[in-house]
Amino acid sequence: MKKVAFLTAACMFRDHPDARLDYFEYEHEIGALQPACRAAGIDLVPAIWDAPDYDPSAFDAVMVGTCWDYMEKPDAFMAMLERTDAATCLLNPLDLMRWNMRKIYLKDLAERGAPMIPTVWADKADAATIEAAFDELAADDIVVKPVLGAGAWRQARVRKGEALPQADTLPPADCMIQPFLPAVSEEGEFAFLFFGGEFSHCARKIPAKGDYRVQSEYGGHEEIHHPSEHELELARAVLDCLPGKPLYARVDMLRGLDGELALIECELIEPYLYPEQGPQMGEVFARALGRMLG
């Protein structure tokens, strides 16, 4: 039986003193993947990515899973990925994850024709930058996000004429700024899940009333979405623009003012896979992993 590590973070375990509020999502994800992998002859073993005893050479392959504290220590995370890549098969591939780590990859996808949300890129999220973005985007309501970040960390919604959020709630370094799209509150976001290029399922992520953040720690919830052929074509078009072939990819899209879905992010490092909305997800994943292991 092939042995594959599923990398996670110590804070994803319910008995950890600093357990995240969304630790249960790790339990859902590993609970969906392990049985299907076992049935396919693959032993999927959880491993903490920054534990002193983590040894990538002990595995036939290593998959990056719920390493949701990596953005707080990106240098250590990248060093771990490089060490893992030198020792065994790393999934997703190192070059693809390195490219995906900073959101400037969205510039590449835009140049390759992926459907995008208008974006201003800046070195810092200060008052002058934000004021200029209102004009450049012709918007009175914007969202400011860090170039290196995940899970709405240091992300803020800003309305023209209102006081800026506290500095420690804004991106700490370079950032991206986009118009706030009402569809996120009215309809939510759509997460398309692909494994080895095969479509698995789609989750509609809906924020809590009065919020726009769809993550569970902010009260968001998900439901199954059955995409139309056109919606699925738009998500596949993003995959076709990638500079490599991922084991797993989550294409997050949001409906723009023109009524068409546009890309928010293409998650290739440690996305949540929404197993609750994909009852067949484990089997699709295990097939893709089996093909990659040979």
N, C-alpha and C positions, 0 to 999 in steps of 0.2 A: 504493500500500500504506500502510495506517495505521501510524504509528510510536508504540509504547507503551513507556514506561520501566518496567522491573522494578527497583524500588529494593532495594538490599541494603547490606551493611556491608563495609568494607574487610577486617575480620577474617574474612570468609567466603571469602576467596580463599586457596588452599592455599600460595601463595608469600609470603603476608604474614608478617612476623616475629612477629606476635601472633595468628596464625591460631587460630581456635577448634578445639576437638577435633572438633566436629561440622560442620566446613566442608564435608564431603562431602555433607551434606544439601542445601546450596545447589546443588551440581552435579547431584544427582538431580532437584531441583525444576525448575531452569531447563532441564535436559535433556529433561524430559517436556513442558514448556509450549511451548518455542520451536518445535519442529517442527509441532505442531498449530496454533499460531497462524499460522505461515508458510503452512501449507496453507489457512488461512482468510483469507489476505490481510492479516495483521497481523505487523508486524516488532516482536518483543518484545526490547528492548535493555536489558541490565543497566546500572545506574547506581548509583554509591555515594552514599547519601543526604546525607552531610555533606562531600562533595568540593567544593573551591572552584569547580570548573568545572561543577558540576551546574546545568543550565538547564532548568527545567520547561517553558518556553515553546517548546522545541525539539520537544515531543512532542504528539501528539493526545490522549494521556491518560497518566496515571502511576498505576501500581499499586504499593502498598506490599508488598514481598516480604520477604526475610530480613534485615530491619534489626534484628538480634538484640542490638545494643548500645544500643538507644534508651533503655532504662530507666536507664542510667547517666548519660544527659544528656537528660532528658525535655523541658526547656525549649527546647533547641536543636532537638529533634525536632519539637515542636509548632510552633515558628517556621517550620521547613521545610515542614510540612504546610500551614500557612496561606499561605505564599508560593506553594506549588504549586497550591493551590486557587484562588488569585487569577489564576493564569496559564493553567491548563488544567483538564481533567476529572480529578479525583482519585478514585481507587478503592482502598479503599472511600470513600464520601463523608465529608467532614471531620466533620460533626456526629456521624455514627455512630461514627467512630474516637475522637473526643474523649470521647463518652459511654462507650466501651468501655475507655478507657485506665486508669481506676481501677476496681478490682473492686467498688466500691459499686454498679455497674450491676446486680449480682446482686440487690440489694434491689429494684430496679425490676422485674426479671423475676419475682421471687417474688410481688410485688404483682399482677402480671399473670397469675399462675397457672402459671408454669413449675415443673416438679418440682425441688425444691431439697434440698440437704443442710442440716441445722440449723447455724446460724452465729452466732457472737458477734462483734460489731464493736467495736474499741477504738482509742484514740488512740495507745497504745504497747504494746509487747510486754515488759512488765516482770513481775517475780515476782508482784506483787499481781494484775495482770490475768490472768495465766495460771492462778493458783490459783482465782480467781473463775470462770474459764471451765470448769474441771473440774466445779464444782458446777452451774453454769447448764446445761451440756450433759449432766449426769449421766453423765460419761465419765471413765475413768481413763487414757485414751490419746488424745491430741489432736494436731492439726497446726496450726501457726501460720504464716500466710502474709502477706507484705506486700500492702497494697492496690494499690501500684504495683510490679509485678514480673512476671517471666516465667521459664519454664524452671527452676523450683524455686530461683531466686535468693533468698537470705536466707530460706529456708523451713526449718522445723524440726519434727521430730516430738518430742513431749514426753510422758513417762509420769509419772503422779502418784507423788510420793515420791522421784523421781530428781532429781539435780542439773540445774539449767537449763543449756542449751547456752551457749557463750560469746556475749557480747553481739553480737559482730561476725558471728555466724551467724544471728541473729534479725532480724526486720524492723527497719529503721532508724527507722521512723515508724509511722503508723497501720497497723493490721493486721486480719486476719480469722482467726478460730479455729474449727475444725470438729472433730468427733469423728473419730478414725482409724477407717476402715471396713476390716475385714479383707479384703473383696473385692478391694481394690487389690493385695494380695499374692497372693491365691488365684486371681483371675480376670483382674486388670488393669483398665485403663480402656478405654473405647470412644470413638473419634474419628470422628464422622459428618461427611463433607465434602459441602457443597452449593455449587453455582455458579449464580448467578442463580435460586436457589430450587430447582434441579434436583439431586436426590440423585446423587452420583457413586459414592462407595464408603465403606467403614467399615474402620478399622484397629483391631485390638485391641493395646493397648500394655501390654507385660508387663515388670515390673521384674526386675532381677537377683535371684538368690536371696539372701534376707536383707535386701533393700532394699525400699522402697516407691515410690521415684522412678522414673518410667517413661522419663525422657529418656535418649537414647543415651549422653550423656557420663557417666552413672552406671551404664552397663551394661545399660540396658533394650533391648528389641527389640520388633518389631512383626510381626503376621501379619494376613492377611486375615480379616475377620469378615463373615459374611453375616447381617445383622440380620433378625430376625423382623418381621412387619408391625407387631406391637405395639411393638417397640423403635423402629422407624422412625417410628411415630406419635408417640412420646414426644419424639424428636429434632425432628420437624417442629413439635411444639407449642412448642418453644423459639423456632424461627424466627418463628412466628406472633406471638410476644410482642415482637419487636424493634421499635424505633421508626423503622425505615427499611428499605430494600431493599438488601442488600449484594450485591456481585459475588461475593464468596467468604465463606464462614462455616464454621467448624469447631466443632461442638457436642461437647464432651467430657463424657462421662457415666460414672457409676460406680454399681455396684449397692449399694443401701442394705440395711440390716438387714431391711427388709420384702420384699426380693427384687425390688424395682422399680428401674429406672434413675433416677438423679437427676443434675441438672446440676452439674458441677464448674465449667466455664467455657464461655462462648461466645466464641470467638476471632475478632475482626473486624479486627485490626490487621496482625499479621505472623505468622500461624500457619504451622507446617510443614504441608504438604498431603499427606504420606505417598504420594508417587507410586508407590512400590514395591508398595503394596497396592491401587492403582487403575490398572490398565493402560489403561483408557479415559479417565483423568482429563483428559489434554490436550485431547481432543475435546470433552468436556463443558464444560471451562473456556473453550475457544475459542468455542464456540457462545454461551455467556453473555456473554463480552466483546464479541463481534460484535453481539449485540443491544443492548448498552449504548452502543456506539459509533455505532450507527445506520447 
